[in-house]
Amino acid sequence: MSDFLSVCQIAEGTNGTIVGGCGNTQAAAVCTNSKTVKDGDCFFAIKGDKFDGHDFVAQALESGAACAVVEKGFTCLGCEKAVIEVDNTTAALGRLAAYYRNTLTAKVIGITGSVGKTSTRDIIAQVISTKYKCHSAKKSFNNHIGLPLTILETPRDCEVLVLELGTNHPGEIAYLTKIARPDIAVITKVAPSHLEYFGTIENIAAEKATIAHGLTKNGKLIVNADSRELLNYLNANNIRYQAYDIAGKAETFGEYGNICPEGRPIRIPLAGKGNLENAMAAYLVCREAGLSAQEFEKAVSGLQPADMRLNVTDTGCFRIINDCYNANPQSMANAIDALAKLKKPGARSVLICGDMKELGSGSKMYHIQLGAQAADARIDVIAAVGQFAQTVTAAAKRGRGSIETFEFPDTDSLCNELCGIVKAGDTILIKGSRSVGLEKAVKKLDECK
């Protein structure tokens, strides 16, 4: 992207003022990390809770950055390259992304939801890439830094841009959708998540629904019909939408399942009922983007799951279901259902679960619910980690007295005992909130024989 934007255009897009250097200088890309600066980059001096990018402006320019965006009051001693002053560098990054998005001809797809948004984004991107030049977010780049960077990395010849919009505080989706301006918006599902900050599921529904506020003229909103609070909000506020569901239009068998959107079964090679819902949303988006049902069916045959999201691996000793990227009550229920279906005949099912974070006053209730769900699914072994470990195991024992349970205060303690808990042939699900760090347990299983 050597013709990305000039310094003058960056100043215009950020509402900034050029205080040094040449305005005609071309920037090649945007960078916020001085350690990864490449020749021609525009370095944004972002302030975080534990760092300040202004401390690295000189280093970035010396490393080849063409220019830097800084906040007013910062003095770049000895800087000879272009410097652009703004009121707030994070806000300026968002403004520049909105400015750049308006220069693109790509169709923009925006995805949000309490569960399934990353997997849906990945399905859409993988399928659409078989027909169009597609750019998509990396990992979970879905916040006020990640989303603008994804847009600013988009090649000029991109035909479809797939974005993910995340939130854990009110107002964030409204901010992000005005930057993204999606042509097609998807709300995968509304479920208990970040209740510590939203209070109620109704408030979460209202937050997710604001993605519609950024839709382009004649833009389309696609939503999961299995979200009563969301549909109530959309209907009450006269927001037009197309709803989808998998009732009567999907079936699971063995490890995977089919969706039948037009009466034609399409095999989805991803684990779990949740991924059938994700695939249904992706089908509607891809059809809207110009793919035929036949093209969609051919493309999904090669789908790969998102990292640490229901990744199924047979090691020879265990069947491991790695779903440890994050967790909330809905995604945990989906994963337990997948564990029950993926368990090999005669094998033990083992649930290694971590606390579900940010659930506010309902935390204990939701962890009791988790234990009950594990018992209902006839899970054989639970190893629970965190503050609510005993809450989970106690609820599981009430539901199924024969279940074997273990409790640990943290993941390191679990790992110290893990090889004594699992047995050869086990089918093991590992899932918990990101901060629990259960990926350590996945690695530890490599040592268990």
C-alpha positions in Angstrom: 0.0 0.0 0.0 2.7 2.5 -1.0 0.0 4.9 -2.1 -2.0 4.5 1.2 -2.4 8.2 2.2 -0.2 11.4 2.1 0.6 13.3 5.3 -1.8 16.0 4.2 -4.6 13.4 3.8 -3.8 11.9 7.2 -4.0 15.4 8.7 -7.4 15.9 7.0 -8.7 12.5 8.1 -7.6 13.0 11.7 -8.6 16.7 12.0 -5.0 17.3 12.8 -2.4 19.9 12.2 0.9 19.4 10.5 3.7 20.9 12.6 6.8 19.6 10.8 8.0 17.9 7.7 6.5 17.8 4.2 2.7 17.4 3.7 3.2 15.6 0.4 5.1 12.7 1.9 3.4 9.4 1.3 2.7 7.0 4.1 2.6 3.3 3.3 0.5 2.1 6.3 -0.4 2.8 9.9 1.4 1.4 12.9 0.9 1.7 16.7 3.9 -0.4 17.8 7.3 1.1 17.5 8.9 -2.4 17.6 7.1 -3.3 14.3 7.5 -0.1 12.4 8.3 -0.5 8.7 9.7 2.0 6.2 7.0 4.5 5.3 4.7 3.8 8.2 2.6 6.5 9.9 3.2 5.9 13.6 0.3 6.7 16.0 1.4 7.5 19.5 -1.4 5.8 21.4 -1.7 6.1 25.1 -2.7 3.0 27.1 -3.1 2.2 30.8 0.5 1.0 31.1 2.2 2.7 28.2 2.5 5.9 26.2 3.4 5.7 22.6 4.8 9.3 22.8 7.8 7.8 24.6 8.7 5.9 21.3 8.0 8.6 18.6 11.7 9.3 18.0 12.5 5.6 17.9 9.7 5.0 15.4 10.9 7.8 13.1 14.5 6.6 13.3 13.3 3.1 12.4 11.8 4.4 9.1 8.3 5.8 9.9 7.4 8.5 7.4 5.5 10.5 10.0 3.9 10.5 13.4 0.6 11.4 14.9 0.9 12.9 18.4 -1.2 14.7 20.9 -1.0 18.5 21.3 1.6 19.5 23.8 4.1 16.8 22.8 7.4 18.1 21.6 9.4 15.9 19.3 13.0 17.1 19.9 15.2 16.6 16.8 12.4 15.2 14.7 12.9 16.2 11.0 10.0 14.1 9.6 6.4 15.1 9.5 4.5 15.3 12.8 0.7 15.7 13.0 -0.9 17.1 16.2 -4.3 15.9 17.3 -6.4 16.3 20.4 -6.5 12.6 21.2 -4.5 9.9 19.2 -7.0 7.1 19.8 -9.9 9.2 18.6 -7.8 10.3 15.7 -7.1 6.7 14.7 -10.9 6.1 14.6 -11.5 9.3 12.5 -8.7 8.3 10.0 -10.2 4.8 9.7 -13.6 6.3 8.9 -12.0 8.6 6.4 -10.1 5.8 4.7 -13.2 3.5 4.7 -15.0 6.1 2.7 -12.3 5.9 0.0 -12.8 2.1 -0.4 -15.1 0.5 -2.9 -15.3 -2.8 -1.0 -18.6 -4.1 0.4 -18.3 -3.9 4.2 -19.7 -6.6 6.5 -19.9 -5.9 10.2 -20.5 -8.6 12.8 -21.4 -8.4 16.5 -23.1 -10.6 19.1 -22.5 -12.0 22.5 -21.4 -15.4 21.1 -20.2 -16.6 17.7 -19.1 -13.4 16.2 -15.5 -14.4 15.6 -16.4 -17.8 14.2 -19.1 -16.2 12.0 -16.6 -13.7 10.8 -14.1 -16.4 9.9 -16.7 -18.5 8.1 -17.8 -15.5 6.0 -14.2 -14.5 5.2 -13.1 -18.0 4.3 -16.1 -18.5 2.0 -16.1 -15.1 0.3 -12.4 -15.3 -0.3 -13.1 -18.1 -2.8 -14.8 -15.7 -5.1 -13.7 -12.1 -4.1 -10.6 -10.3 -2.9 -11.4 -10.2 0.8 -9.8 -8.6 3.9 -10.8 -9.6 7.4 -9.9 -8.8 11.0 -7.0 -10.6 12.6 -7.8 -12.6 15.7 -10.3 -10.6 17.7 -9.4 -7.1 16.4 -12.8 -5.7 17.3 -12.3 -2.7 19.7 -11.6 1.0 19.3 -8.0 0.2 18.3 -8.3 -3.1 16.5 -11.2 -2.2 14.2 -9.6 1.0 12.9 -6.4 -0.8 12.3 -8.2 -3.6 10.4 -9.8 -1.0 8.1 -6.6 0.9 7.6 -4.8 -2.3 6.6 -7.4 -3.0 3.8 -5.8 -3.1 0.3 -7.3 -0.6 -2.2 -8.4 -3.4 -4.5 -10.3 -5.2 -1.7 -13.8 -6.3 -2.8 -15.2 -7.4 0.5 -14.1 -6.2 4.0 -15.3 -8.4 7.0 -15.2 -6.6 10.4 -15.9 -7.7 13.9 -17.4 -5.2 16.4 -17.0 -6.0 20.1 -18.1 -4.3 23.3 -17.9 -4.7 27.1 -19.2 -1.2 27.9 -22.2 0.8 26.7 -21.7 3.0 23.6 -18.9 1.0 22.1 -20.8 -0.6 19.2 -22.4 2.8 18.3 -18.9 4.3 18.1 -17.4 1.4 16.0 -20.3 1.1 13.5 -20.0 4.8 12.6 -16.4 4.1 11.7 -17.2 0.9 9.8 -20.4 1.9 8.1 -21.3 -1.7 7.1 -23.3 -2.5 4.1 -24.4 -5.7 5.8 -24.6 -6.0 9.6 -25.0 -9.3 11.5 -26.0 -9.8 15.2 -25.2 -13.5 15.9 -26.9 -13.8 19.2 -27.7 -11.8 22.4 -26.9 -13.7 25.6 -25.5 -13.1 29.1 -22.1 -11.5 28.7 -20.3 -8.5 30.3 -23.3 -8.2 32.6 -21.0 -6.5 35.1 -21.2 -3.5 32.9 -24.6 -3.8 31.2 -26.7 -5.0 34.0 -29.4 -6.8 32.0 -29.7 -8.8 28.8 -32.1 -6.2 27.5 -29.3 -3.6 27.8 -27.0 -5.9 25.9 -29.6 -6.2 23.2 -29.9 -2.5 22.9 -26.1 -2.1 22.7 -25.8 -4.8 20.0 -28.7 -3.3 18.0 -26.8 0.0 17.6 -24.8 -1.6 14.9 -27.8 -0.7 12.6 -27.1 3.0 13.2 -24.0 2.8 11.0 -25.6 0.9 8.1 -25.1 2.5 4.7 -28.2 3.6 2.7 -30.1 0.4 1.8 -27.9 -1.5 4.2 -29.2 -4.8 5.5 -29.4 -6.1 9.1 -29.3 -9.9 9.7 -30.1 -11.2 13.2 -30.4 -14.5 15.0 -34.1 -15.1 15.7 -33.2 -17.1 18.9 -32.7 -13.8 20.8 -36.0 -12.7 22.2 -34.7 -9.6 23.9 -33.0 -8.5 20.7 -36.1 -9.0 18.5 -38.2 -7.1 21.1 -35.9 -4.2 21.0 -35.7 -4.1 17.2 -39.5 -4.3 16.9 -40.1 -1.6 19.5 -37.7 0.8 17.8 -38.9 0.1 14.2 -35.5 -1.2 13.1 -35.8 -3.4 10.0 -34.1 -6.7 10.0 -34.0 -10.2 8.4 -34.1 -13.0 11.1 -32.6 -16.4 10.7 -32.8 -19.6 12.8 -31.9 -23.2 12.4 -35.1 -24.7 13.8 -36.1 -27.3 11.2 -33.3 -26.1 9.0 -30.3 -27.9 10.5 -29.4 -31.2 12.0 -26.5 -32.6 14.0 -25.1 -36.1 13.7 -21.9 -37.5 15.0 -19.2 -34.9 15.1 -20.7 -32.3 12.7 -24.0 -31.4 11.1 -25.9 -29.8 8.2 -27.7 -26.7 7.6 -30.7 -26.7 5.2 -31.4 -23.1 4.3 -33.3 -23.7 1.1 -34.2 -27.4 1.7 -30.8 -28.4 0.5 -28.5 -30.0 3.1 -25.0 -28.3 3.3 -22.5 -30.1 5.5 -20.7 -27.8 7.9 -17.3 -29.4 9.0 -17.2 -27.5 12.3 -18.1 -28.8 15.8 -21.1 -27.8 17.8 -24.7 -26.6 17.3 -23.5 -23.0 17.7 -21.4 -23.3 14.5 -24.6 -24.4 12.6 -26.1 -21.0 13.7 -22.9 -19.2 12.6 -23.0 -21.0 9.3 -26.6 -20.0 8.7 -25.8 -16.4 9.3 -22.8 -16.7 7.0 -25.0 -18.3 4.3 -27.3 -15.3 4.2 -24.5 -12.8 4.2 -22.7 -14.7 1.4 -25.8 -14.9 -0.7 -26.4 -11.2 -0.2 -22.8 -10.6 -1.3 -23.3 -12.5 -4.6 -22.4 -16.1 -3.9 -24.7 -18.9 -5.1 -25.9 -21.7 -2.9 -23.6 -24.1 -4.9 -20.6 -21.8 -4.4 -21.3 -21.5 -0.7 -21.6 -25.3 -0.4 -18.3 -25.9 -2.2 -16.5 -23.3 -0.2 -17.6 -24.4 3.3 -16.3 -27.9 2.7 -12.8 -26.7 3.5 -13.7 -24.6 6.5 -11.2 -24.4 9.4 -12.2 -23.4 12.9 -11.0 -20.1 14.5 -8.1 -20.5 16.8 -9.0 -21.8 20.3 -12.7 -22.1 19.3 -14.0 -25.7 19.3 -10.7 -26.9 17.7 -11.0 -30.7 17.8 -7.7 -32.6 17.8 -7.1 -36.4 18.1 -3.7 -36.9 19.7 -3.7 -40.6 19.7 -4.1 -40.5 23.5 -6.9 -38.0 23.8 -9.6 -36.2 21.8 -9.1 -32.5 22.8 -11.7 -29.8 22.2 -9.8 -26.6 22.6 -12.4 -23.8 23.2 -10.4 -21.8 25.7 -10.4 -18.4 24.0 -13.3 -17.0 26.1 -16.5 -18.1 27.8 -20.0 -16.9 28.8 -23.1 -18.9 29.8 -24.3 -19.4 26.2 -21.0 -20.3 24.7 -20.3 -22.7 27.6 -23.6 -24.4 27.0 -22.8 -24.8 23.3 -19.4 -26.3 24.1 -20.8 -28.8 26.6 -23.3 -29.9 24.0 -20.4 -30.4 21.6 -18.5 -32.4 24.1 -21.4 -34.8 24.6 -21.7 -35.3 20.8 -18.0 -35.6 20.2 -17.2 -38.1 22.9 -16.1 -41.4 21.5 -18.1 -44.5 22.4 -16.9 -45.9 25.7 -14.7 -42.9 26.4 -14.9 -40.6 29.4 -16.0 -37.0 28.9 -13.9 -34.5 30.8 -14.8 -30.8 31.2 -11.9 -28.5 32.2 -13.7 -25.2 32.9 -12.6 -21.8 34.1 -14.6 -19.0 35.6 -16.9 -17.0 33.3 -15.9 -13.4 34.0 -17.8 -10.1 34.0 -21.2 -11.6 34.9 -21.8 -9.2 37.8 -24.3 -10.1 40.5 -25.5 -13.1 38.5 -22.0 -14.8 38.6 -22.9 -17.5 41.2 -26.2 -18.3 39.5 -24.6 -18.8 36.1 -21.9 -21.0 37.5 -24.5 -23.1 39.3 -26.2 -23.4 35.9 -23.0 -24.5 34.4 -22.6 -27.4 36.9 -26.2 -28.5 36.3 -25.7 -28.4 32.5 -22.6 -30.6 32.9 -24.6 -33.1 35.0 -27.5 -33.1 32.5 -25.0 -33.8 29.7 -23.7 -36.8 31.7 -20.2 -35.4 31.8 -17.9 -37.9 33.7 -15.2 -35.6 35.1 -15.1 -31.9 35.9 -11.9 -30.0 36.8 -13.0 -26.5 37.6 -10.7 -23.5 38.0 -11.2 -20.2 39.7 -13.3 -18.4 42.3 -16.4 -20.4 41.4 -14.8 -23.8 41.0 -16.6 -25.3 44.0 -19.9 -23.7 43.0 -19.7 -25.5 39.7 -18.7 -28.9 41.1 -21.3 -28.8 43.9 -24.0 -28.1 41.4 -22.8 -30.9 39.2 -22.8 -33.4 42.1 -26.3 -32.4 43.0 -27.4 -33.3 39.4 -25.3 -36.4 39.1 -23.8 -38.0 42.1 -21.4 -40.2 40.2 -19.6 -37.3 38.6 -15.9 -37.0 39.5 -14.9 -33.5 40.4 -11.7 -31.5 41.1 -11.4 -27.8 42.1 -8.3 -25.5 41.7 -7.7 -21.9 42.5 -5.8 -21.2 39.3 -4.6 -22.8 36.1 -1.1 -23.4 37.3 -2.5 -25.5 40.2 -4.6 -27.4 37.7 -1.6 -28.1 35.5 0.3 -29.5 38.4 -2.3 -32.2 38.8 -3.7 -32.6 35.3 -1.9 -35.7 34.2 -3.3 -37.5 37.3 -6.9 -36.5 36.4 -7.1 -37.5 32.7 -6.8 -41.0 31.3 -5.9 -42.4 27.9 -9.0 -42.3 25.6 -10.6 -39.3 27.3 -12.5 -36.7 25.3 -11.5 -33.4 26.9 -13.1 -30.0 26.6 -11.1 -27.0 27.8 -13.1 -23.7 28.1 -13.0 -20.6 30.3 -12.7 -16.8 30.1 -9.6 -15.4 28.5 -8.1 -14.2 31.8 -8.1 -17.8 33.2 -5.4 -18.7 30.6 -6.5 -22.3 30.1 -4.3 -22.6 27.0 -1.7 -23.7 29.5 -3.8 -26.8 30.2 -4.0 -27.6 26.5 -0.2 -27.5 26.3 0.1 -29.6 29.5 -2.0 -32.4 28.0 0.9 -32.9 25.6 2.9 -34.3 28.6 0.1 -36.5 29.8 0.2 -40.1 28.5 
